[in-house]
Amino acid sequence: MRAETVTIRTARATDERALALLDRAAWSWLSDVIPQPPEDAKVFDVHLPPEQFLVAEAADLEAAGSQDGRILGFIRQAPPTPLASNSHVRQIRGLAVSPEARGQGIGRALVEAACESARAAGIRRMTLRVLAHNAPARRLYGRCGFQVDGVSPEEFRINGAYVDDVWMSRRLND
């Protein structure tokens, strides 16, 4: 499955089960600071509406294998704070690609779609946080034009090791 055979769209409430399964399958201490979500975890709520998520869906459902497997990835973007003074900024607050679909350009397509969606809404800057030891994600974000703004040393303790939190951003109005 290549990125060109994927459709990116806004999530719908009916996607919740597929997103929960994907979030669980993609979970790793490489990218997450909380334990793996339970099988019955909720994805959407009043603070996490479907409208904040874009999903990568297999254009050919047969290629995806099953109805639940049609969603190959998702990205969530949201305002970083409720303050009007930084309403021109969006923050990526989650990116997951099915382990079977990694390396096919789907992550990059999701990041670019999120940036384009934000730009179309008048947003000037996209930010994110990524764990320093997550080299694949840092490479992806770098290829998508994100630059390191700063590092919070030893922000997390994961499996007995301290891990830096890397802050990155990309201007959208250039």
Secondary structure, 3 states (H helix, E strand, C coil): CCHHHEEEEECCHHHHHHHHHHHHHHCCCCCCCCCCCCCCCCCCECCECHHHEEEEEECCHHHHCCCHHHEEEEEEEECCCCCHHHCCEEEEEEEEECHHHCCCCHHHHHHHHHHHHHHHCCCCEEEEEEECCCHHHHHHHHHCCCEEEEEEEEEEEECCEEEEEEEEEEECCC
